[in-house]
Amino acid sequence: MIAAQNVSKHYESAGSLGGGAASTRVVALDGVDLSVEKGEAVALMGASGSGKSTLLHLVGGLDAPTGGSIEIEGVDLSTLNDGDLSRFRREKLGFVFQFFHLLPTLSVLENVILPGRLNGRPDTELLPRGRELIARVGLEGRENDSPDRLSGGQQQRVALARALINKPILLLADEPTGNLDSATSVSVLQLLAALVRETRVTLVMATHSAEAAAITQRIVRLKDGRIAG
């Protein structure tokens, strides 16, 4: 499913203002290899700055590596132009972030089906699936509510439903419980684990939480931009 080979990501950090200092290179990832099988659930763990979120974003095509290659189901992301990469993300990938990124002017149902509309799928297909997913995440009857009427945990449940609307082959989650309290985190993680089992979607999750990592089958630890174990 995922084959990342010798992946590196470097940033140039500008020198101090007015001091004339030269820019310095910041190494976010340094020669990382990662292989994930279809249907596998993998947690990327490490301290802040370890490179776990950077690696997740590169796998999701949200950023491009400085070196190395990333393939998803045999597709080398570096060979796709911007339009093809956007289409690949919409059709094949689902994203869940720490912050929910729901559009406040749209209802719960409209937020859930938005990725499908961007893919050009008809509402006759999307609306029943959207309602089904909303019910599955425990929010039946809230379809017409605006996001500001929901708690943080409920908004993350909407984000989970939205991530699954296009039936992705790969679900990428970046600190999905990082903005939730402990009790809410537990319920969201239980839901995420159940949805992964039911849909058989491949999951890669970046997290610093041992509780979140516990729902996966394998933990990959990163330290200073490298695989540590």
N, CA and C atoms as a LAMMPS dump frame, in Angstrom:
ITEM: TIMESTEP
0
ITEM: NUMBER OF ATOMS
687
ITEM: BOX BOUNDS ff ff ff
-5.0000000000000000e+02 5.0000000000000000e+02
-5.0000000000000000e+02 5.0000000000000000e+02
-5.0000000000000000e+02 5.0000000000000000e+02
ITEM: ATOMS id mol type element x y z
1 1 1 N 0.822 -1.206 0
2 1 2 C 0 0 0
3 1 3 C 0.864 1.267 0
4 2 1 N 1.74 1.39 1.016
5 2 2 C 2.642 2.545 1.084
6 2 3 C 4.079 2.053 1.037
7 3 1 N 4.87 2.644 0.158
8 3 2 C 6.296 2.356 0.09
9 3 3 C 7.038 3.684 0.033
10 4 1 N 7.615 4.075 1.163
11 4 2 C 8.416 5.301 1.241
12 4 3 C 9.874 4.896 1.395
13 5 1 N 10.708 5.389 0.516
14 5 2 C 12.111 4.991 0.508
15 5 3 C 13.029 6.204 0.593
16 6 1 N 13.91 6.177 1.6
17 6 2 C 14.954 7.19 1.775
18 6 3 C 14.385 8.613 1.729
19 7 1 N 13.257 8.798 2.401
20 7 2 C 12.557 10.079 2.341
21 7 3 C 13.207 11.102 3.267
22 8 1 N 13.495 12.26 2.708
23 8 2 C 14.065 13.358 3.478
24 8 3 C 13.238 14.611 3.265
25 9 1 N 13.244 15.481 4.256
26 9 2 C 12.597 16.788 4.137
27 9 3 C 13.438 17.806 4.871
28 10 1 N 13.92 18.797 4.129
29 10 2 C 14.759 19.846 4.694
30 10 3 C 14.088 21.198 4.496
31 11 1 N 14.258 22.073 5.443
32 11 2 C 13.765 23.439 5.34
33 11 3 C 14.936 24.397 5.524
34 12 1 N 14.845 25.543 4.885
35 12 2 C 15.827 26.594 5.105
36 12 3 C 15.261 27.574 6.112
37 13 1 N 16.009 27.779 7.198
38 13 2 C 15.596 28.705 8.24
39 13 3 C 16.391 29.99 8.084
40 14 1 N 15.678 31.117 7.913
41 14 2 C 16.343 32.388 7.685
42 14 3 C 17.107 32.828 8.925
43 15 1 N 18.189 33.58 8.709
44 15 2 C 18.966 34.12 9.815
45 15 3 C 18.218 35.216 10.539
46 16 1 N 18.774 35.706 11.62
47 16 2 C 18.116 36.728 12.421
48 16 3 C 17.979 38.016 11.625
49 17 1 N 16.861 38.722 11.836
50 17 2 C 16.574 39.931 11.082
51 17 3 C 17.649 40.982 11.336
52 18 1 N 18.193 41.531 10.288
53 18 2 C 19.145 42.617 10.403
54 18 3 C 20.52 42.188 10.86
55 19 1 N 20.682 40.939 11.21
56 19 2 C 21.969 40.497 11.721
57 19 3 C 22.901 39.992 10.656
58 20 1 N 22.376 39.796 9.474
59 20 2 C 23.208 39.322 8.397
60 20 3 C 23.59 37.862 8.498
61 21 1 N 22.952 37.136 9.411
62 21 2 C 23.292 35.731 9.59
63 21 3 C 22.789 34.915 8.41
64 22 1 N 23.569 33.935 8
65 22 2 C 23.175 33.069 6.892
66 22 3 C 22.056 32.145 7.323
67 23 1 N 21.264 31.69 6.337
68 23 2 C 20.202 30.745 6.641
69 23 3 C 20.803 29.398 7.034
70 24 1 N 20.069 28.652 7.815
71 24 2 C 20.509 27.328 8.243
72 24 3 C 19.503 26.295 7.778
73 25 1 N 19.987 25.089 7.56
74 25 2 C 19.117 24.023 7.097
75 25 3 C 18.55 23.268 8.286
76 26 1 N 17.221 23.129 8.301
77 26 2 C 16.533 22.357 9.335
78 26 3 C 16.142 21.019 8.732
79 27 1 N 16.586 19.933 9.341
80 27 2 C 16.303 18.597 8.843
81 27 3 C 15.099 18.039 9.585
82 28 1 N 13.936 17.975 8.9
83 28 2 C 12.727 17.431 9.511
84 28 3 C 12.675 15.916 9.389
85 29 1 N 13.125 15.393 8.254
86 29 2 C 13.23 13.947 8.028
87 29 3 C 14.559 13.665 7.345
88 30 1 N 15.158 12.542 7.715
89 30 2 C 16.498 12.242 7.218
90 30 3 C 16.605 10.772 6.823
91 31 1 N 16.252 10.475 5.565
92 31 2 C 16.422 9.129 5.035
93 31 3 C 15.516 8.086 5.655
94 32 1 N 14.206 8.358 5.683
95 32 2 C 13.231 7.463 6.326
96 32 3 C 12.687 6.456 5.319
97 33 1 N 12.651 5.201 5.72
98 33 2 C 11.984 4.14 4.964
99 33 3 C 10.74 3.694 5.736
100 34 1 N 9.619 3.604 5.051
101 34 2 C 8.374 3.164 5.692
102 34 3 C 7.575 2.325 4.721
103 35 1 N 7.153 1.141 5.17
104 35 2 C 6.304 0.272 4.373
105 35 3 C 5.056 -0.065 5.186
106 36 1 N 3.893 0.112 4.581
107 36 2 C 2.623 -0.18 5.241
108 36 3 C 1.799 -1.064 4.318
109 37 1 N 1.315 -2.177 4.837
110 37 2 C 0.53 -3.106 4.045
111 37 3 C -0.935 -2.663 3.969
112 38 1 N -1.605 -3.12 2.932
113 38 2 C -3.027 -2.819 2.781
114 38 3 C -3.807 -3.374 3.967
115 39 1 N -4.658 -2.534 4.557
116 39 2 C -5.472 -2.943 5.685
117 39 3 C -4.784 -2.83 7.028
118 40 1 N -3.528 -2.426 7.033
119 40 2 C -2.776 -2.31 8.282
120 40 3 C -3.086 -0.973 8.957
121 41 1 N -2.997 -0.949 10.28
122 41 2 C -3.138 0.278 11.067
123 41 3 C -1.814 0.536 11.768
124 42 1 N -1.204 1.685 11.459
125 42 2 C 0.139 2.002 11.941
126 42 3 C 0.119 3.355 12.644
127 43 1 N 0.788 3.432 13.782
128 43 2 C 0.949 4.693 14.504
129 43 3 C 2.372 5.188 14.33
130 44 1 N 2.514 6.464 13.998
131 44 2 C 3.805 7.133 13.985
132 44 3 C 3.915 7.898 15.291
133 45 1 N 4.892 7.542 16.113
134 45 2 C 5.017 8.155 17.432
135 45 3 C 6.364 8.847 17.58
136 46 1 N 6.376 9.85 18.421
137 46 2 C 7.608 10.568 18.699
138 46 3 C 7.29 11.885 19.361
139 47 1 N 8.313 12.48 19.949
140 47 2 C 8.137 13.771 20.598
141 47 3 C 7.865 14.852 19.554
142 48 1 N 7.432 16.01 20.012
143 48 2 C 7.248 17.143 19.114
144 48 3 C 8.56 17.433 18.393
145 49 1 N 8.48 17.581 17.066
146 49 2 C 9.675 17.827 16.281
147 49 3 C 10.389 16.581 15.812
148 50 1 N 9.829 15.404 16.102
149 50 2 C 10.485 14.148 15.71
150 50 3 C 10.35 13.851 14.222
151 51 1 N 9.359 14.474 13.569
152 51 2 C 9.148 14.249 12.142
153 51 3 C 7.913 13.444 11.805
154 52 1 N 7.145 13.051 12.824
155 52 2 C 6.006 12.173 12.554
156 52 3 C 4.924 12.859 11.717
157 53 1 N 4.597 14.111 12.046
158 53 2 C 3.576 14.815 11.262
159 53 3 C 4.095 15.162 9.876
160 54 1 N 5.376 15.495 9.784
161 54 2 C 5.968 15.765 8.473
162 54 3 C 5.854 14.545 7.577
163 55 1 N 6.18 13.378 8.109
164 55 2 C 6.089 12.148 7.321
165 55 3 C 4.651 11.882 6.903
166 56 1 N 3.704 12.087 7.815
167 56 2 C 2.291 11.874 7.487
168 56 3 C 1.862 12.797 6.351
169 57 1 N 2.258 14.059 6.417
170 57 2 C 1.866 15.018 5.384
171 57 3 C 2.494 14.672 4.035
172 58 1 N 3.71 14.159 4.05
173 58 2 C 4.35 13.75 2.796
174 58 3 C 3.635 12.556 2.186
175 59 1 N 3.26 11.581 3.021
176 59 2 C 2.525 10.413 2.531
177 59 3 C 1.179 10.843 1.946
178 60 1 N 0.583 11.88 2.541
179 60 2 C -0.702 12.365 2.058
180 60 3 C -0.608 13.313 0.875
181 61 1 N 0.605 13.571 0.39
182 61 2 C 0.751 14.471 -0.746
183 61 3 C 0.449 15.912 -0.422
184 62 1 N 0.454 16.265 0.87
185 62 2 C 0.211 17.646 1.271
186 62 3 C 1.488 18.473 1.183
187 63 1 N 2.608 17.814 1.064
188 63 2 C 3.905 18.451 0.897
189 63 3 C 4.773 17.49 0.083
190 64 1 N 5.853 17.993 -0.461
191 64 2 C 6.737 17.168 -1.29
192 64 3 C 8.058 16.944 -0.561
193 65 1 N 8.615 15.748 -0.632
194 65 2 C 9.897 15.491 0.025
195 65 3 C 11.041 16.188 -0.687
196 66 1 N 12.099 16.468 0.067
197 66 2 C 13.319 17.002 -0.529
198 66 3 C 14.059 15.915 -1.298
199 67 1 N 13.994 14.685 -0.786
200 67 2 C 14.633 13.558 -1.445
201 67 3 C 13.885 12.276 -1.155
202 68 1 N 14.153 11.246 -1.95
203 68 2 C 13.488 9.964 -1.768
204 68 3 C 12.191 9.882 -2.549
205 69 1 N 11.48 8.774 -2.375
206 69 2 C 10.244 8.55 -3.126
207 69 3 C 9.151 7.989 -2.226
208 70 1 N 7.91 8.295 -2.581
209 70 2 C 6.736 7.786 -1.865
210 70 3 C 5.755 7.254 -2.889
211 71 1 N 5.4 5.983 -2.755
212 71 2 C 4.407 5.362 -3.621
213 71 3 C 3.214 4.905 -2.79
214 72 1 N 2.032 5.091 -3.335
215 72 2 C 0.796 4.591 -2.733
216 72 3 C 0.097 3.75 -3.785
217 73 1 N -0.054 2.463 -3.481
218 73 2 C -0.611 1.507 -4.431
219 73 3 C 0.067 1.605 -5.793
220 74 1 N 1.404 1.723 -5.762
221 74 2 C 2.181 1.742 -6.992
222 74 3 C 2.252 3.076 -7.697
223 75 1 N 1.575 4.095 -7.174
224 75 2 C 1.601 5.426 -7.785
225 75 3 C 2.671 6.264 -7.089
226 76 1 N 3.675 6.684 -7.84
227 76 2 C 4.73 7.55 -7.322
228 76 3 C 4.182 8.974 -7.276
229 77 1 N 4.034 9.518 -6.075
230 77 2 C 3.409 10.831 -5.935
231 77 3 C 4.185 11.921 -6.662
232 78 1 N 5.5 11.736 -6.814
233 78 2 C 6.31 12.768 -7.457
234 78 3 C 6.028 12.883 -8.946
235 79 1 N 5.378 11.887 -9.531
236 79 2 C 5.087 11.915 -10.97
237 79 3 C 3.777 12.63 -11.28
238 80 1 N 3.019 13.007 -10.252
239 80 2 C 1.716 13.632 -10.463
240 80 3 C 1.854 15.154 -10.475
241 81 1 N 1.195 15.793 -11.449
242 81 2 C 1.152 17.253 -11.415
243 81 3 C 0.152 17.711 -10.362
244 82 1 N 0.047 19.002 -10.141
245 82 2 C -0.786 19.514 -9.05
246 82 3 C -2.238 19.064 -9.181
247 83 1 N -2.774 19.113 -10.382
248 83 2 C -4.162 18.713 -10.588
249 83 3 C -4.377 17.24 -10.335
250 84 1 N -3.48 16.41 -10.852
251 84 2 C -3.602 14.969 -10.649
252 84 3 C -3.411 14.599 -9.184
253 85 1 N -2.497 15.298 -8.502
254 85 2 C -2.266 15.024 -7.086
255 85 3 C -3.483 15.399 -6.251
256 86 1 N -4.099 16.531 -6.565
257 86 2 C -5.321 16.922 -5.853
258 86 3 C -6.431 15.901 -6.071
259 87 1 N -6.568 15.449 -7.297
260 87 2 C -7.596 14.45 -7.61
261 87 3 C -7.296 13.127 -6.891
262 88 1 N -6.029 12.74 -6.86
263 88 2 C -5.634 11.508 -6.164
264 88 3 C -5.976 11.601 -4.679
265 89 1 N -5.681 12.737 -4.063
266 89 2 C -6.014 12.913 -2.638
267 89 3 C -7.516 12.807 -2.42
268 90 1 N -8.293 13.476 -3.262
269 90 2 C -9.748 13.47 -3.087
270 90 3 C -10.334 12.069 -3.252
271 91 1 N -9.813 11.322 -4.226
272 91 2 C -10.408 10.032 -4.566
273 91 3 C -9.903 8.886 -3.693
274 92 1 N -8.654 8.962 -3.251
275 92 2 C -8.018 7.819 -2.601
276 92 3 C -7.748 7.997 -1.109
277 93 1 N -7.676 9.23 -0.628
278 93 2 C -7.238 9.472 0.74
279 93 3 C -8.314 10.163 1.56
280 94 1 N -8.304 9.867 2.86
281 94 2 C -9.148 10.571 3.812
282 94 3 C -8.257 11.162 4.89
283 95 1 N -8.585 12.376 5.342
284 95 2 C -7.752 13.076 6.312
285 95 3 C -8.553 13.447 7.554
286 96 1 N -7.931 13.244 8.724
287 96 2 C -8.496 13.699 9.99
288 96 3 C -7.371 14.432 10.725
289 97 1 N -7.63 15.674 11.115
290 97 2 C -6.607 16.478 11.751
291 97 3 C -6.965 16.78 13.203
292 98 1 N -5.991 17.332 13.929
293 98 2 C -6.225 17.713 15.327
294 98 3 C -7.336 18.75 15.422
295 99 1 N -7.295 19.713 14.522
296 99 2 C -8.352 20.72 14.459
297 99 3 C -9.304 20.311 13.339
298 100 1 N -10.574 20.457 13.581
299 100 2 C -11.586 19.739 12.813
300 100 3 C -11.775 20.285 11.395
301 101 1 N -11.509 21.586 11.195
302 101 2 C -11.596 22.201 9.869
303 101 3 C -12.972 22.019 9.233
304 102 1 N -14.019 22.118 10.05
305 102 2 C -15.368 22.118 9.501
306 102 3 C -15.715 23.532 9.04
307 103 1 N -16.459 23.639 7.957
308 103 2 C -16.849 24.957 7.458
309 103 3 C -18.054 25.448 8.24
310 104 1 N -17.944 26.596 8.909
311 104 2 C -19.01 27.04 9.816
312 104 3 C -20.307 27.413 9.109
313 105 1 N -20.224 27.74 7.819
314 105 2 C -21.431 28.144 7.089
315 105 3 C -22.198 26.959 6.522
316 106 1 N -21.653 25.745 6.672
317 106 2 C -22.311 24.542 6.172
318 106 3 C -22.872 23.734 7.329
319 107 1 N -23.928 23 7.065
320 107 2 C -24.493 22.101 8.069
321 107 3 C -23.595 20.883 8.244
322 108 1 N -23.902 20.077 9.242
323 108 2 C -23.168 18.837 9.465
324 108 3 C -23.186 17.973 8.204
325 109 1 N -24.358 17.77 7.638
326 109 2 C -24.47 16.934 6.444
327 109 3 C -23.702 17.532 5.275
328 110 1 N -23.793 18.838 5.095
329 110 2 C -23.083 19.481 3.986
330 110 3 C -21.57 19.362 4.16
331 111 1 N -21.089 19.468 5.395
332 111 2 C -19.661 19.281 5.646
333 111 3 C -19.223 17.862 5.299
334 112 1 N -20.04 16.894 5.661
335 112 2 C -19.673 15.489 5.433
336 112 3 C -19.595 15.171 3.951
337 113 1 N -20.531 15.663 3.167
338 113 2 C -20.571 15.284 1.754
339 113 3 C -19.73 16.2 0.867
340 114 1 N -19.138 17.253 1.438
341 114 2 C -18.389 18.21 0.626
342 114 3 C -17.29 17.56 -0.219
343 115 1 N -16.461 16.642 0.319
344 115 2 C -15.431 16.024 -0.534
345 115 3 C -16.024 15.275 -1.725
346 116 1 N -17.188 14.679 -1.534
347 116 2 C -17.844 13.993 -2.637
348 116 3 C -18.329 14.958 -3.701
349 117 1 N -18.858 16.1 -3.268
350 117 2 C -19.272 17.115 -4.24
351 117 3 C -18.072 17.638 -5.025
352 118 1 N -16.934 17.811 -4.348
353 118 2 C -15.723 18.261 -5.045
354 118 3 C -15.269 17.233 -6.073
355 119 1 N -15.627 15.982 -5.845
356 119 2 C -15.309 14.916 -6.801
357 119 3 C -16.34 14.812 -7.913
358 120 1 N -17.383 15.626 -7.854
359 120 2 C -18.394 15.612 -8.898
360 120 3 C -19.445 14.545 -8.74
361 121 1 N -19.517 13.917 -7.553
362 121 2 C -20.518 12.872 -7.347
363 121 3 C -21.882 13.506 -7.088
364 122 1 N -22.965 12.908 -7.572
365 122 2 C -24.298 13.511 -7.436
366 122 3 C -24.832 13.401 -6.013
367 123 1 N -25.654 14.382 -5.631
368 123 2 C -26.259 14.366 -4.298
369 123 3 C -27.157 13.15 -4.088
370 124 1 N -27.724 12.63 -5.176
371 124 2 C -28.571 11.443 -5.035
372 124 3 C -27.778 10.267 -4.46
373 125 1 N -26.488 10.254 -4.72
374 125 2 C -25.606 9.231 -4.166
375 125 3 C -25.044 9.661 -2.818
376 126 1 N -24.681 10.951 -2.709
377 126 2 C -23.974 11.433 -1.526
378 126 3 C -24.867 11.573 -0.292
379 127 1 N -26.071 12.067 -0.487
380 127 2 C -26.921 12.351 0.673
381 127 3 C -27.244 11.093 1.488
382 128 1 N -27.643 9.983 0.842
383 128 2 C -27.887 8.774 1.651
384 128 3 C -26.632 8.281 2.366
385 129 1 N -25.489 8.315 1.675
386 129 2 C -24.252 7.869 2.315
387 129 3 C -23.863 8.815 3.452
388 130 1 N -24.039 10.117 3.233
389 130 2 C -23.717 11.074 4.285
390 130 3 C -24.553 10.848 5.529
391 131 1 N -25.848 10.632 5.346
392 131 2 C -26.723 10.387 6.494
393 131 3 C -26.363 9.08 7.196
394 132 1 N -25.995 8.08 6.412
395 132 2 C -25.588 6.792 6.984
396 132 3 C -24.334 6.952 7.846
397 133 1 N -23.356 7.704 7.346
398 133 2 C -22.122 7.917 8.103
399 133 3 C -22.372 8.747 9.353
400 134 1 N -23.229 9.753 9.244
401 134 2 C -23.55 10.58 10.409
402 134 3 C -24.204 9.735 11.495
403 135 1 N -25.099 8.857 11.091
404 135 2 C -25.712 7.949 12.066
405 135 3 C -24.666 7.015 12.663
406 136 1 N -23.74 6.55 11.822
407 136 2 C -22.722 5.611 12.315
408 136 3 C -21.806 6.253 13.346
409 137 1 N -21.539 7.535 13.223
410 137 2 C -20.671 8.195 14.21
411 137 3 C -21.464 8.741 15.392
412 138 1 N -22.742 8.37 15.469
413 138 2 C -23.535 8.693 16.651
414 138 3 C -24.195 10.05 16.658
415 139 1 N -24.401 10.634 15.473
416 139 2 C -24.969 11.983 15.415
417 139 3 C -26.261 12.037 14.606
418 140 1 N -26.975 10.932 14.573
419 140 2 C -28.257 10.921 13.857
420 140 3 C -29.173 11.99 14.445
421 141 1 N -29.82 12.737 13.567
422 141 2 C -30.685 13.825 13.999
423 141 3 C -29.992 15.166 14.063
424 142 1 N -28.669 15.193 13.868
425 142 2 C -27.93 16.458 13.927
426 142 3 C -27.489 16.913 12.529
427 143 1 N -28.043 16.296 11.506
428 143 2 C -27.595 16.564 10.132
429 143 3 C -27.683 18.039 9.758
430 144 1 N -28.702 18.739 10.242
431 144 2 C -28.919 20.126 9.834
432 144 3 C -28.317 21.142 10.8
433 145 1 N -27.661 20.664 11.847
434 145 2 C -27.017 21.582 12.789
435 145 3 C -25.77 22.2 12.173
436 146 1 N -25.43 23.38 12.63
437 146 2 C -24.155 23.987 12.24
438 146 3 C -23.068 23.497 13.189
439 147 1 N -21.807 23.495 12.774
440 147 2 C -20.729 22.981 13.627
441 147 3 C -20.634 23.66 14.984
442 148 1 N -20.996 24.942 15.072
443 148 2 C -20.849 25.644 16.35
444 148 3 C -21.847 25.178 17.407
445 149 1 N -22.776 24.334 17.012
446 149 2 C -23.712 23.76 17.974
447 149 3 C -23.237 22.416 18.504
448 150 1 N -22.067 21.988 18.083
449 150 2 C -21.535 20.693 18.48
450 150 3 C -20.355 20.86 19.426
451 151 1 N -20.15 19.872 20.272
452 151 2 C -18.964 19.836 21.126
453 151 3 C -17.742 19.474 20.285
454 152 1 N -16.552 19.581 20.884
455 152 2 C -15.341 19.219 20.171
456 152 3 C -15.348 17.769 19.73
457 153 1 N -15.777 16.883 20.622
458 153 2 C -15.838 15.47 20.262
459 153 3 C -16.814 15.204 19.14
460 154 1 N -17.95 15.891 19.148
461 154 2 C -18.928 15.718 18.085
462 154 3 C -18.395 16.256 16.759
463 155 1 N -17.671 17.362 16.807
464 155 2 C -17.087 17.899 15.58
465 155 3 C -16.05 16.934 15.004
466 156 1 N -15.275 16.277 15.866
467 156 2 C -14.305 15.313 15.361
468 156 3 C -15.009 14.1 14.756
469 157 1 N -16.171 13.732 15.29
470 157 2 C -16.952 12.648 14.707
471 157 3 C -17.44 13.026 13.304
472 158 1 N -17.836 14.285 13.147
473 158 2 C -18.216 14.765 11.812
474 158 3 C -17.021 14.691 10.868
475 159 1 N -15.841 15.077 11.37
476 159 2 C -14.637 15.026 10.546
477 159 3 C -14.311 13.59 10.132
478 160 1 N -14.549 12.628 11.014
479 160 2 C -14.343 11.225 10.664
480 160 3 C -15.296 10.799 9.551
481 161 1 N -16.563 11.178 9.688
482 161 2 C -17.536 10.838 8.647
483 161 3 C -17.137 11.472 7.315
484 162 1 N -16.708 12.714 7.358
485 162 2 C -16.279 13.406 6.133
486 162 3 C -15.092 12.698 5.481
487 163 1 N -14.152 12.229 6.303
488 163 2 C -12.963 11.559 5.771
489 163 3 C -13.307 10.265 5.055
490 164 1 N -14.454 9.673 5.386
491 164 2 C -14.822 8.377 4.815
492 164 3 C -15.841 8.474 3.679
493 165 1 N -16.304 9.684 3.365
494 165 2 C -17.409 9.823 2.419
495 165 3 C -17.04 9.282 1.033
496 166 1 N -15.778 9.412 0.627
497 166 2 C -15.369 8.955 -0.702
498 166 3 C -14.804 7.541 -0.706
499 167 1 N -15.006 6.812 0.389
500 167 2 C -14.516 5.429 0.519
501 167 3 C -13.02 5.344 0.203
502 168 1 N -12.2 6.045 0.992
503 168 2 C -10.759 6.086 0.694
504 168 3 C -10.091 4.733 0.918
505 169 1 N -8.942 4.569 0.271
506 169 2 C -8.137 3.372 0.502
507 169 3 C -7.175 3.591 1.666
508 170 1 N -6.924 4.858 2.008
509 170 2 C -5.965 5.197 3.049
510 170 3 C -6.511 6.347 3.882
511 171 1 N -6.535 6.151 5.203
512 171 2 C -6.979 7.178 6.136
513 171 3 C -5.759 7.678 6.906
514 172 1 N -5.531 8.992 6.854
515 172 2 C -4.399 9.613 7.531
516 172 3 C -4.924 10.496 8.651
517 173 1 N -4.454 10.244 9.866
518 173 2 C -4.93 10.975 11.038
519 173 3 C -3.742 11.623 11.742
520 174 1 N -3.807 12.937 11.922
521 174 2 C -2.718 13.683 12.559
522 174 3 C -3.202 14.191 13.916
523 175 1 N -2.736 13.534 14.98
524 175 2 C -3.128 13.887 16.357
525 175 3 C -4.654 14.043 16.463
526 176 1 N -5.413 13.019 16.099
527 176 2 C -6.876 13.178 16.021
528 176 3 C -7.55 13.453 17.355
529 177 1 N -6.875 13.169 18.476
530 177 2 C -7.465 13.458 19.789
531 177 3 C -6.709 14.56 20.516
532 178 1 N -5.815 15.25 19.816
533 178 2 C -4.978 16.25 20.469
534 178 3 C -5.724 17.463 20.972
535 179 1 N -6.946 17.684 20.481
536 179 2 C -7.725 18.852 20.884
537 179 3 C -8.933 18.465 21.727
538 180 1 N -8.889 17.229 22.286
539 180 2 C -10.031 16.716 23.04
540 180 3 C -9.631 16.376 24.465
541 181 1 N -10.605 16.412 25.381
542 181 2 C -10.32 15.994 26.749
543 181 3 C -10.22 14.477 26.807
544 182 1 N -9.779 13.967 27.954
545 182 2 C -9.461 12.539 28.067
546 182 3 C -10.659 11.646 27.788
547 183 1 N -11.799 11.961 28.404
548 183 2 C -12.981 11.114 28.237
549 183 3 C -13.459 11.121 26.79
550 184 1 N -13.473 12.304 26.175
551 184 2 C -13.899 12.401 24.787
552 184 3 C -12.921 11.683 23.871
553 185 1 N -11.619 11.774 24.188
554 185 2 C -10.604 11.09 23.387
555 185 3 C -10.864 9.595 23.327
556 186 1 N -11.221 9.011 24.463
557 186 2 C -11.474 7.572 24.516
558 186 3 C -12.609 7.193 23.577
559 187 1 N -13.702 7.948 23.61
560 187 2 C -14.855 7.597 22.772
561 187 3 C -14.539 7.785 21.294
562 188 1 N -13.782 8.824 20.949
563 188 2 C -13.411 9.051 19.553
564 188 3 C -12.477 7.954 19.068
565 189 1 N -11.539 7.534 19.912
566 189 2 C -10.615 6.467 19.524
567 189 3 C -11.352 5.142 19.34
568 190 1 N -12.305 4.864 20.199
569 190 2 C -13.098 3.647 20.043
570 190 3 C -13.864 3.663 18.727
571 191 1 N -14.418 4.827 18.396
572 191 2 C -15.141 4.961 17.132
573 191 3 C -14.189 4.796 15.951
574 192 1 N -13.023 5.443 16.016
575 192 2 C -12.054 5.335 14.926
576 192 3 C -11.637 3.888 14.705
577 193 1 N -11.357 3.173 15.79
578 193 2 C -10.956 1.77 15.676
579 193 3 C -12.065 0.939 15.04
580 194 1 N -13.307 1.187 15.439
581 194 2 C -14.431 0.435 14.881
582 194 3 C -14.612 0.729 13.393
583 195 1 N -14.489 1.997 13.008
584 195 2 C -14.65 2.364 11.605
585 195 3 C -13.545 1.765 10.739
586 196 1 N -12.333 1.734 11.26
587 196 2 C -11.22 1.129 10.512
588 196 3 C -11.476 -0.357 10.291
589 197 1 N -11.975 -1.039 11.338
590 197 2 C -12.284 -2.467 11.184
591 197 3 C -13.399 -2.684 10.17
592 198 1 N -14.444 -1.88 10.261
593 198 2 C -15.613 -2.068 9.405
594 198 3 C -15.305 -1.782 7.936
595 199 1 N -14.567 -0.722 7.687
596 199 2 C -14.306 -0.307 6.305
597 199 3 C -13.053 -0.956 5.731
598 200 1 N -12.232 -1.556 6.611
599 200 2 C -10.974 -2.189 6.211
600 200 3 C -10.033 -1.201 5.524
601 201 1 N -10.144 0.059 5.895
602 201 2 C -9.278 1.082 5.341
603 201 3 C -7.914 0.987 6.022
604 202 1 N -6.862 1.278 5.281
605 202 2 C -5.518 1.363 5.854
606 202 3 C -5.422 2.656 6.649
607 203 1 N -4.84 2.581 7.842
608 203 2 C -4.74 3.748 8.721
609 203 3 C -3.289 4.032 9.05
610 204 1 N -2.895 5.288 8.885
611 204 2 C -1.612 5.773 9.407
612 204 3 C -1.929 6.991 10.265
613 205 1 N -1.52 6.92 11.528
614 205 2 C -1.853 7.971 12.482
615 205 3 C -0.587 8.5 13.146
616 206 1 N -0.413 9.809 13.113
617 206 2 C 0.669 10.451 13.848
618 206 3 C 0.133 10.875 15.211
619 207 1 N 0.82 10.465 16.273
620 207 2 C 0.326 10.764 17.615
621 207 3 C 1.457 10.692 18.626
622 208 1 N 1.289 11.437 19.705
623 208 2 C 2.197 11.294 20.848
624 208 3 C 1.513 10.528 21.975
625 209 1 N 0.26 10.104 21.728
626 209 2 C -0.563 9.477 22.755
627 209 3 C -0.458 7.957 22.699
628 210 1 N -0.066 7.351 23.806
629 210 2 C 0.001 5.886 23.871
630 210 3 C -1.393 5.285 23.736
631 211 1 N -2.415 5.974 24.252
632 211 2 C -3.781 5.478 24.156
633 211 3 C -4.235 5.443 22.697
634 212 1 N -3.87 6.465 21.935
635 212 2 C -4.236 6.477 20.514
636 212 3 C -3.474 5.392 19.759
637 213 1 N -2.191 5.254 20.043
638 213 2 C -1.378 4.251 19.352
639 213 3 C -1.859 2.838 19.637
640 214 1 N -2.505 2.648 20.778
641 214 2 C -2.932 1.304 21.18
642 214 3 C -4.006 0.725 20.272
643 215 1 N -4.694 1.547 19.482
644 215 2 C -5.728 1.004 18.594
645 215 3 C -5.117 0.499 17.289
646 216 1 N -3.799 0.716 17.101
647 216 2 C -3.153 0.281 15.856
648 216 3 C -2.462 -1.065 16.05
649 217 1 N -2.011 -1.638 14.954
650 217 2 C -1.339 -2.931 14.987
651 217 3 C 0.171 -2.806 15.135
652 218 1 N 0.712 -1.646 14.769
653 218 2 C 2.155 -1.482 14.771
654 218 3 C 2.509 -0.032 15.071
655 219 1 N 3.571 0.151 15.834
656 219 2 C 4.045 1.489 16.171
657 219 3 C 5.416 1.704 15.55
658 220 1 N 5.566 2.808 14.824
659 220 2 C 6.847 3.221 14.266
660 220 3 C 7.275 4.479 15.026
661 221 1 N 8.418 4.399 15.695
662 221 2 C 8.883 5.527 16.51
663 221 3 C 9.914 6.345 15.735
664 222 1 N 9.737 7.656 15.787
665 222 2 C 10.666 8.572 15.133
666 222 3 C 11.369 9.44 16.174
667 223 1 N 12.607 9.765 15.883
668 223 2 C 13.399 10.644 16.741
669 223 3 C 14.359 11.428 15.861
670 224 1 N 14.302 12.729 15.973
671 224 2 C 15.197 13.606 15.213
672 224 3 C 15.159 13.307 13.714
673 225 1 N 13.948 13.027 13.208
674 225 2 C 13.782 12.845 11.776
675 225 3 C 14.162 11.487 11.237
676 226 1 N 14.429 10.536 12.132
677 226 2 C 14.807 9.193 11.701
678 226 3 C 13.962 8.144 12.415
679 227 1 N 13.844 6.974 11.805
680 227 2 C 13.164 5.859 12.461
681 227 3 C 14.032 5.381 13.633
682 228 1 N 13.417 5.366 14.808
683 228 2 C 14.161 4.978 16.013
684 228 3 C 13.78 3.583 16.5
685 229 1 N 12.723 2.997 15.92
686 229 2 C 12.331 1.673 16.357
687 229 3 C 10.895 1.377 16.021
